[in-house]
Amino acid sequence: MVHYSHSFLFDRHRLELSEMNSKKLSSILQKPIFTHWDNEHMKFNNCETLKLNKESVKLGLEYSGGLTNKAIQRLTTKVLNGKNITMWVYGGSSTLGADLGPQNNNLTFHHYVQTWWNNAIAPITGSYMERNVIAVGGVGSKYFGICWKEYLSTNAEIDLFVWEFFMNNPYSKDYTKIIEKFVKTILLYYSQPGLIFTKFSRKSRFNSVETSSNKKDHILLQLAKKYQFTSLNIYRSNFYYNNLVKDFQVDDLYVGIYQLHPSKLAHAQMAYLLITYLKKQILNDLKFRIDRKEELGLKDDWKIFKPPKAAFKTTDGNSKCWTAILPTARFLMRHSLFSLHVIYMKEKYINHVWDSNKAVRSDVRGGYLASRRNALIRIIFPIDLKAKGHVYASVSGVDNGGKTVIKVNSKQGYNRTLIFDCSKRVYSAQHVYYIGKFPPGENILTLITISGGCLLHGVLVE
C-alpha cells in the first residue's frame, strides 16, 4: 500500500478543487453578459437594445495591451484563490453619470461591470469586485497625472485601473507628455495594475471631422501600443453602427441641456465593451491552464514579471498635491490645500462646493475663491528633498474671471511669475499651470487677481 503525505494529499485536493472551479467559471463566462445584468440594467438586455453588433464591439475593443492582459492573468490567479479584486476608476463628470438623473450612481458603466462580476464570478469563486471611484467634474489627466496617488490609502492594492478622461482633456502640443506621465506612474505602481482606457467622445464628433479628437485618438493608440495597455473606444463602435443602421440616432448617446454627457445607453455600451474584454482574457487564461492541467493559479508568481525598462527611463514618483479637489465632500486627503499656512488674505475666499445638477453628485471642486479683482492671498508650502521641485497651480476659471498673477518665491531667491486669464473664456473647467522649478525648502505662493475673480484649487509639486 502506498502512503501519501498529508501535504501531498492537500495539494492534490487543492489542485482538483481549483480545476473544478476553473471549469465552472469557464462555463459561466461563456453565457451572454445580459444573463448577469442587475434588474435595474435590464432595459438593455440584448445587443439590439444596446445598438451594438459583433463587428461594432470588435471595433470598440480598440487595442488589447500585453501588459494589461498579463495583469488579468494575475487577477485570474486571485479569483481562483477566492480573493477579492479591486477596480479603481478615475475620471470626470461622465464617470459620475452626470445628467443621468437621481439613479445615476447605479447607471454608470463601472457599476454595470461590478454588478456583473459579483453576480457571475463571485458566487462560484468567492472573489468579489471592490470598486473605488475617484472622479471630479471638469478635471482631467494633467491634474490626476500628478496627483492620482493622493487619493489612495497607504499601499492600496489596485488590480484594474480604469481611465476615463478623453472628453476632459483638451488637445494641446504637450498632450502626449501629459498622458505618458500618467501612464508610466500607474504601470510602475507596486501592484502592477491592468490599465484600461475607456473613451467616450463628444457629440460634435459625429457631425463633422473633429480634428482635435482624431489627433487625441491617434496619440492614445500609439501610447497603448508603446506601453501595452488596453484601450476601449465607444466612438468606433457607434460610428460603424451609425453607418450600418439607418434609424440610428446619435442623440440617444447623450444627455443634458447641451448633450455633453454620455447617456444611459452609452454607459451600458461601454460596460458591455469592458465586460467583453475581461471575459475574453479570463477565458483565454482558464483554457490555457486547464489544457496544461497545471496547478491552476494557486501561486502568486506575478512578482517575477517586469515591464520593459526602455519605456520607463524617467518618471515622477515623488509628487505631492495640496488640493481641495475631492471626489466627495468628506473625503480625507493626504494633503489638503487648507492645511497650508495662509500668511495674508485680502478679499473673501471660500471653500467652493460643486453644484450637483440633474444627478446625485458629491464631488467638490473646492479651494480659495476670489470673487472680484484686486484680491490677494499668500500661502507657504514646502518642497521635499526627494522632489524634483516642479511647481504647478490648479485653478478654475470663473464667470467674472480675468487677468490673474501667480508668483512663487523661495528663500534661496528663486522667483517665478505667471500671468493668465482666469475666465471661463479660456478654460470652462479646471486647468493646471506650470510655474517653474524651485529648490527644496520653504516657498511662498502669491495669487493676485487684476481684472476679475479666480478659483485656486491646489498647489502641486513633483
C-alpha positions in Angstrom: 0.0 0.0 0.0 1.3 3.4 -0.9 1.1 6.1 1.8 0.8 9.7 0.8 1.9 12.6 3.0 -0.6 15.0 4.3 0.9 17.8 2.3 0.7 15.7 -0.9 -3.0 14.9 -0.4 -3.7 18.5 0.5 -2.0 19.8 -2.7 -3.8 17.2 -4.8 -7.2 18.2 -3.3 -6.4 21.9 -3.8 -5.5 21.2 -7.5 -8.7 19.2 -8.1 -10.8 22.0 -6.4 -9.1 24.7 -8.5 -9.6 22.7 -11.7 -13.3 22.2 -10.9 -13.7 25.9 -10.1 -11.9 26.8 -13.4 -14.3 24.7 -15.4 -17.3 26.1 -13.6 -16.1 29.6 -14.1 -15.3 29.0 -17.8 -18.9 27.7 -18.2 -20.4 30.7 -16.6 -18.3 33.2 -18.6 -19.5 31.7 -21.8 -23.0 32.7 -21.1 -24.4 36.0 -22.5 -23.4 39.1 -20.5 -27.0 40.0 -20.1 -27.6 36.9 -18.1 -26.0 38.6 -15.1 -27.2 42.1 -15.6 -28.8 43.6 -12.5 -32.6 44.1 -12.8 -32.0 47.9 -13.0 -29.9 47.3 -16.1 -32.4 45.1 -18.0 -33.6 48.0 -20.2 -30.6 46.9 -22.3 -31.0 43.2 -22.3 -29.7 42.3 -25.8 -27.4 43.7 -28.5 -30.3 45.2 -30.4 -31.4 47.4 -27.5 -27.7 48.3 -26.9 -27.3 49.2 -30.6 -24.3 47.0 -31.0 -23.4 44.0 -33.1 -20.4 41.7 -33.3 -18.4 43.9 -35.6 -19.1 47.2 -33.8 -18.0 45.5 -30.5 -14.8 44.3 -32.2 -14.1 47.8 -33.4 -14.8 49.2 -29.9 -12.1 46.9 -28.4 -9.5 49.3 -29.9 -6.4 47.7 -28.6 -5.6 44.8 -26.3 -2.4 45.6 -24.5 0.1 42.9 -23.4 0.8 44.4 -20.0 -2.9 44.7 -19.2 -3.5 41.1 -20.4 -0.7 39.9 -18.1 -2.3 41.8 -15.2 -5.6 40.0 -15.9 -3.8 36.7 -15.7 -2.6 37.7 -12.2 -6.1 38.7 -11.5 -7.4 35.3 -12.5 -5.0 33.7 -10.1 -6.6 35.8 -7.3 -10.0 34.8 -8.5 -9.2 31.1 -8.4 -7.9 31.6 -4.9 -11.1 33.2 -3.8 -9.5 36.6 -3.2 -11.4 39.9 -3.9 -10.2 42.1 -6.6 -10.1 45.9 -6.7 -11.0 48.2 -9.6 -10.2 51.9 -9.3 -11.9 54.2 -11.7 -10.5 57.7 -12.3 -12.4 60.3 -14.4 -14.6 63.3 -14.6 -18.3 64.1 -14.6 -19.0 61.4 -17.2 -17.6 58.8 -14.8 -20.1 60.0 -12.2 -23.0 59.7 -14.5 -23.7 63.4 -14.8 -27.2 64.2 -16.1 -28.4 60.6 -15.8 -31.0 61.6 -13.1 -31.4 60.5 -9.5 -30.3 56.9 -10.2 -27.1 58.0 -11.8 -24.8 56.1 -9.4 -26.3 52.8 -10.5 -26.3 53.5 -14.2 -22.6 54.2 -14.8 -20.5 51.8 -16.9 -18.3 50.8 -13.9 -21.3 50.0 -11.8 -22.5 47.6 -14.5 -19.1 45.9 -14.5 -19.0 45.5 -10.7 -22.6 44.1 -10.5 -21.9 41.7 -13.4 -18.8 40.4 -11.8 -20.4 39.9 -8.4 -23.4 38.2 -10.0 -21.4 36.0 -12.3 -18.0 35.3 -10.9 -18.3 35.8 -7.1 -20.9 33.0 -6.4 -18.6 30.4 -7.9 -15.2 31.6 -6.7 -15.9 33.8 -3.7 -14.0 36.6 -5.4 -15.9 39.8 -5.3 -15.1 43.0 -7.1 -14.5 46.1 -4.9 -14.9 49.4 -6.8 -13.3 52.7 -5.9 -14.3 55.8 -7.9 -12.1 58.9 -7.9 -13.9 61.3 -10.2 -14.5 65.1 -10.2 -16.3 67.1 -12.8 -14.2 69.2 -15.1 -10.8 67.6 -14.0 -8.5 65.9 -16.4 -5.3 63.9 -16.9 -2.9 66.9 -16.4 -4.1 67.2 -12.8 -4.5 63.5 -12.0 -1.3 62.6 -13.8 0.5 64.4 -10.9 -2.0 63.8 -8.1 -3.7 60.5 -8.5 -1.8 58.8 -5.7 -3.0 61.5 -3.2 -6.4 59.7 -3.3 -5.1 56.3 -2.3 -4.7 54.9 1.2 -1.2 53.7 2.0 -0.2 50.6 0.0 -3.7 50.4 -1.5 -4.0 47.4 -3.8 -5.1 48.0 -7.4 -5.9 45.2 -9.8 -7.6 47.2 -12.5 -7.1 50.9 -13.2 -9.8 52.4 -15.4 -9.1 55.8 -17.0 -12.0 57.9 -18.3 -10.7 61.4 -19.2 -11.0 61.6 -23.0 -13.6 64.4 -23.1 -11.9 66.3 -20.2 -8.5 66.5 -21.9 -8.3 69.4 -24.4 -5.8 68.7 -27.2 -2.5 70.6 -26.8 1.1 70.4 -28.0 2.1 68.6 -24.8 -0.9 66.2 -24.9 1.4 63.2 -25.4 3.7 64.2 -22.5 0.7 64.6 -20.2 -0.8 61.2 -20.9 2.5 59.4 -21.0 3.4 60.7 -17.5 0.1 59.4 -16.1 0.5 56.0 -17.8 4.1 55.5 -16.5 3.3 56.2 -12.9 0.3 53.8 -13.0 2.2 51.0 -14.6 5.1 51.4 -12.2 2.7 51.1 -9.1 3.8 48.3 -6.9 0.8 46.0 -7.6 1.2 46.4 -11.4 -2.5 47.1 -12.2 -4.1 46.4 -15.5 -4.6 49.7 -17.2 -7.7 50.2 -19.3 -8.6 53.5 -21.1 -12.3 53.9 -21.7 -13.0 56.7 -24.2 -16.3 58.5 -24.7 -16.5 61.2 -27.3 -18.4 64.4 -27.8 -21.5 64.6 -29.9 -19.9 67.1 -32.3 -17.5 64.4 -33.5 -20.4 62.6 -35.3 -21.5 65.8 -37.1 -18.1 66.8 -38.6 -14.5 65.9 -38.7 -13.3 66.9 -35.3 -9.5 67.2 -35.8 -8.6 67.5 -32.1 -10.4 64.2 -31.2 -8.8 62.5 -34.1 -5.4 63.6 -33.0 -6.0 62.5 -29.4 -7.2 59.2 -30.6 -4.1 58.7 -32.7 -1.8 59.7 -29.8 -3.6 57.4 -27.3 -3.4 54.4 -29.7 0.3 54.9 -30.2 0.8 55.1 -26.4 -1.3 52.0 -25.9 1.0 50.1 -28.3 4.2 51.6 -26.7 3.2 50.8 -23.1 0.9 47.8 -23.9 -2.2 48.9 -22.1 -5.8 48.3 -23.3 -8.0 50.9 -25.0 -11.8 50.9 -25.5 -13.3 53.4 -27.9 -17.1 53.7 -27.9 -17.0 56.2 -30.8 -15.6 53.5 -33.1 -18.5 51.2 -32.2 -21.1 53.8 -32.7 -19.6 55.3 -35.9 -19.7 51.9 -37.5 -23.3 51.2 -36.3 -24.4 54.7 -37.3 -23.4 54.0 -40.9 -24.9 50.5 -40.8 -28.3 51.2 -39.4 -30.5 54.0 -40.9 -32.7 54.7 -37.9 -29.7 55.1 -35.5 -30.0 58.3 -33.5 -26.8 59.9 -32.3 -28.9 62.0 -29.9 -29.6 58.7 -28.0 -26.0 58.6 -26.9 -26.0 62.0 -25.0 -27.9 63.7 -22.2 -28.2 67.1 -20.6 -29.2 70.6 -21.9 -26.1 70.8 -24.1 -25.9 67.0 -24.6 -22.3 66.9 -23.3 -22.5 63.8 -21.2 -22.9 60.1 -22.1 -26.5 58.7 -21.9 -27.7 55.6 -20.1 -27.3 53.8 -23.4 -23.7 55.0 -23.9 -22.8 53.9 -20.3 -24.3 50.4 -21.0 -22.4 50.2 -24.3 -19.1 51.0 -22.5 -19.9 48.4 -19.8 -20.6 45.8 -22.5 -17.2 46.5 -24.2 -15.3 46.3 -20.9 -17.0 43.1 -19.7 -16.5 41.6 -23.1 -12.8 42.3 -22.9 -12.5 41.0 -19.3 -14.4 37.8 -20.2 -12.2 37.1 -23.2 -9.0 37.5 -21.3 -10.1 35.4 -18.4 -11.5 32.6 -20.6 -8.3 32.5 -22.6 -6.3 32.2 -19.4 -8.6 29.5 -18.0 -8.4 27.5 -21.2 -4.6 27.6 -21.2 -4.5 26.5 -17.5 -7.0 23.7 -18.0 -5.3 22.4 -21.2 -2.0 22.4 -19.4 -3.5 20.7 -16.4 -1.3 22.8 -14.2 -1.9 23.8 -10.6 -4.4 26.3 -11.6 -3.3 29.7 -10.4 -2.6 28.9 -6.8 0.8 30.6 -6.7 1.3 34.4 -6.5 4.1 34.5 -9.1 3.4 37.9 -10.6 6.4 39.5 -9.0 8.7 37.8 -11.5 7.2 39.8 -14.3 8.9 43.1 -15.2 7.7 45.7 -17.7 10.2 46.7 -20.4 12.8 49.1 -18.9 13.3 51.1 -22.1 9.9 52.6 -21.9 10.3 53.7 -18.3 13.5 55.7 -18.3 12.0 58.7 -16.5 9.0 59.2 -14.3 8.0 61.4 -11.4 7.2 59.4 -8.3 7.5 61.9 -5.5 4.7 64.3 -6.3 2.7 66.0 -3.5 -0.5 67.9 -4.0 -2.1 70.3 -1.5 -5.6 70.3 -3.0 -9.3 71.0 -2.5 -10.4 68.8 -5.4 -12.4 66.0 -3.8 -14.4 63.0 -5.0 -16.7 63.5 -2.0 -17.1 66.4 0.4 -15.9 64.4 3.3 -13.0 62.7 1.5 -9.8 62.9 3.7 -6.9 64.0 1.5 -3.3 63.2 2.4 -2.6 66.8 1.8 -5.3 69.4 1.9 -5.0 72.9 0.5 -6.5 74.2 3.7 -3.7 72.6 5.7 -1.1 75.1 4.3 -0.4 78.2 6.3 -2.0 81.3 4.8 0.1 84.3 5.8 -2.0 87.0 4.1 -5.5 87.2 2.6 -7.3 90.2 1.1 -10.9 89.9 -0.1 -13.1 87.0 0.7 -12.1 83.4 -0.1 -14.4 80.5 0.4 -14.5 76.7 0.1 -16.5 76.3 -3.1 -18.6 73.2 -3.4 -19.6 71.7 -6.8 -23.1 72.3 -7.9 -24.8 68.8 -8.3 -27.1 69.3 -11.2 -29.5 66.7 -12.5 -27.7 63.9 -10.8 -26.8 62.8 -7.3 -23.3 64.3 -7.0 -20.9 64.8 -4.1 -17.7 65.7 -5.9 -16.1 69.0 -4.9 -14.0 71.4 -6.9 -13.1 73.5 -3.9 -10.5 76.0 -3.0 -9.9 79.7 -2.3 -12.4 81.7 -4.5 -11.7 85.3 -5.3 -15.0 86.9 -6.2 -13.6 90.1 -7.7 -10.5 91.9 -8.8 -7.7 93.1 -6.5 -7.9 90.0 -4.3 -4.7 88.6 -2.9 -3.6 85.5 -1.0 -0.2 84.3 0.2 0.4 80.6 1.1 3.5 78.9 2.4 4.3 75.4 1.0 7.3 73.2 1.3 9.3 71.3 -1.3 10.9 68.0 -0.1 14.5 66.9 -0.9 13.2 63.9 -2.9 11.1 66.1 -5.2 12.4 67.5 -8.5 11.0 70.9 -7.5 8.5 71.4 -10.3 5.6 73.6 -9.1 2.1 73.9 -10.6 -1.1 75.7 -9.7 -4.5 74.1 -10.2 -7.2 76.8 -10.9 -10.6 77.1 -12.5 -12.0 80.0 -14.5 -15.0 81.8 -13.1 -17.8 83.7 -14.7 -16.4 87.1 -13.8 -12.8 86.0 -14.1 -10.0 88.0 -15.7 -6.3 88.7 -15.6 -4.6 86.9 -12.7 -1.0 86.7 -11.5 0.7 83.9 -9.6 4.2 84.4 -8.1 6.3 81.9 -6.3 9.3 82.9 -4.2 11.8 80.7 -2.4 14.1 81.6 0.5 17.1 81.0 -1.8 16.0 83.8 -4.0 14.3 81.9 -6.9 11.3 83.8 -8.2 8.9 83.0 -11.0 5.8 84.9 -12.2 2.8 83.5 -14.2 0.2 85.7 -15.8 -3.0 84.1 -17.2 -6.7 84.7 -17.9 -8.8 83.1 -15.2 -12.1 83.5 -17.0 -14.3 80.7 -18.5 -13.5 82.0 -21.9 -10.1 80.2 -21.8 -11.0 77.1 -19.7 -14.5 76.4 -18.6 -13.3 73.9 -16.1 -10.2 73.1 -14.1 -6.7 73.7 -15.5 -3.1 73.1 -14.3 -0.5 75.8 -15.0 3.2 75.1 -14.7 5.0 77.9 -12.7 8.6 76.7 -12.6 11.3 74.7 -10.9 12.4 75.6 -7.3 14.9 74.2 -4.8 13.9 72.3 -1.7 12.7 74.2 1.3 10.0 76.7 2.2 8.3 78.7 -0.6 5.6 81.3 -0.9 2.9 81.3 -3.5 1.1 84.6 -4.1 -2.1 84.9 -6.2 -3.4 88.3 -7.2 -6.5 89.0 -9.3 -6.0 92.0 -11.5 -9.3 92.4 -13.6 -11.6 89.7 -12.2 -12.1 86.6 -10.0 -10.3 83.3 -9.9 -10.6 79.9 -8.0 -7.4 78.3 -6.7 -7.8 74.6 -6.2 -4.3 73.5 -5.2 -0.5 73.7 -5.2 1.1 70.8 -6.9 4.8 69.8 -6.5 6.7 67.0 -8.2 
